[in-house]
Amino acid sequence: MTTSLQRLRDGKRELRRHRATMSIEEKVRQVVELQKIHIAIVGQRRPLRALERVWRLDKDSSPAPS
């Protein structure tokens, strides 16, 4: 019988394996989704600071070349 601690360790190992195979684009999308969740929670607790914003990934948001 597997203990709950062993199941947690197995799950963590599988998650690491999955993340190691992800492309950089998938990893960035995951970070942005986590930012959205974080900002939603923080925004309910207090006003957001100037730099607390979710990264924009659309092509129109990139700075113009100099």
Secondary structure, DSSP 8 states (H G I E B T S, - for coil): ---HHHHHHHHHHHHHHHHHHS-HHHHHHHHHHHHHHHHHHHHHHS---TT------SGGGS----
